[in-house]
Structure formats: structure tokens, C-alpha cells
């Protein structure tokens, strides 16, 4: 009986180590991404870099986030423009951010650095139409845009 228990415990330990990807035997920093990447633009004296650029479209909405008519209307505009936004680049990412406390709405459209120049040169289509629709919504204010880097690290 004792031998069986020892073998079972050993088997469980081996199974656990294999299932955990043997992370117990790697450096704790092995899974941390560096804040610099290959083929990118350096920042902060070479301590950071970017190879993705984001165009942020933001505004303030009125009301409680759960029942806000203006936030609901913003959602309709996003749904209307999302196919065109996703057509900006084959490697585009689109993030929607909503803050119920600050009443902030943000849409972040991030593309590879190589795709940003042509998109910017074309006027960030469909930005102007999207922004015009936001400005027309009752209860929406402080409609702004900003270009920033957006890197997953």
C-alpha cells in the first residue's frame, strides 16, 4: 500500500510539472515582453520603441453607463463604421473603452507603423465621417482625436 501511494504521488508531481509547461525551471523574466521590438522606432533613449500607431477617437457622453441614450447612440455609430474601420489595415486592432465614472468613450484604432503613413495621408478615413456623427449625437461633448503609439508589452 505504501509503495502504491508513493508512486501515485510521484506520478501526480510529474504530471503537474509537465502540464505547467515546466515553468518552474525557467527564469521568472522568460515570459516578460521587452518594451522594445525589432523593426521599430526607438523612444526614451532606446529603452522603448514602437512599431504600431494608434488613432484615438474620444468623447464624453451623458447619463449612467447602463441606461445612457448618448452612449447607446455612440454604439450605433461604432456598429455602422466598424467594417470600414477594420478595412484600414489587414493587421488593425480596434479597442473600445468606456469609463462609467468619467463618462469617457474612446475608440482606439491601431495599425502597424508601415500602414499608418498611407492611412494618415488619406485623412484617416473614415475618421471625419465618424467624428461628424459623434458630434451630432445629443449629450455627446468634447469630441477629440489623438495619434499615439500603442504597443503590447
Residue pairs with C-beta under 8 A, 6 or more apart in sequence:
17 24
23 30
23 31
33 152
33 153
34 153
35 47
35 48
35 49
35 151
35 153
36 42
36 46
36 47
36 48
36 49
37 49
37 50
37 51
37 151
39 51
40 49
40 50
40 51
40 113
41 49
41 50
41 51
41 113
42 48
42 49
43 49
43 50
43 149
48 151
49 151
50 113
50 149
50 150
50 151
51 112
51 113
51 151
52 110
52 111
52 112
52 113
52 149
52 150
52 151
53 110
53 111
53 112
53 113
53 116
53 147
53 148
53 149
53 150
54 108
54 109
54 110
54 111
54 147
54 148
54 149
54 150
55 108
55 109
55 110
55 119
55 124
55 127
55 145
55 146
55 147
56 106
56 107
56 108
56 109
56 145
56 146
56 147
56 148
57 106
57 107
57 109
57 127
57 130
57 131
57 134
57 143
57 144
57 145
58 104
58 105
58 106
58 107
58 142
58 143
58 144
58 145
58 146
59 74
59 104
59 105
59 134
59 140
59 141
59 142
59 143
59 144
60 102
60 103
60 104
60 105
60 140
60 141
60 142
61 68
61 70
61 71
61 74
61 103
61 105
61 139
61 140
62 68
62 69
62 70
62 103
62 139
62 140
63 69
63 70
63 71
63 103
63 139
64 100
65 71
65 98
65 100
65 103
68 139
69 138
69 139
70 137
70 138
70 139
70 140
71 98
71 105
73 137
73 138
73 139
73 140
74 105
74 134
74 137
74 140
77 130
77 133
77 134
77 137
78 96
78 107
80 133
81 126
81 129
81 130
81 133
82 94
84 125
84 126
85 92
85 94
85 107
85 109
85 126
85 130
86 92
86 94
88 109
88 111
88 115
88 119
88 125
89 111
89 112
89 115
89 119
91 111
91 112
91 115
92 109
92 110
92 111
92 115
93 108
93 109
93 110
94 107
94 108
94 109
94 110
95 106
95 107
95 108
95 110
96 105
96 106
96 107
96 108
97 104
97 105
97 106
97 107
97 108
98 104
98 105
98 106
107 130
108 150
110 150
111 119
119 125
120 147
124 145
127 145
131 143
131 145
134 140
134 143
135 143
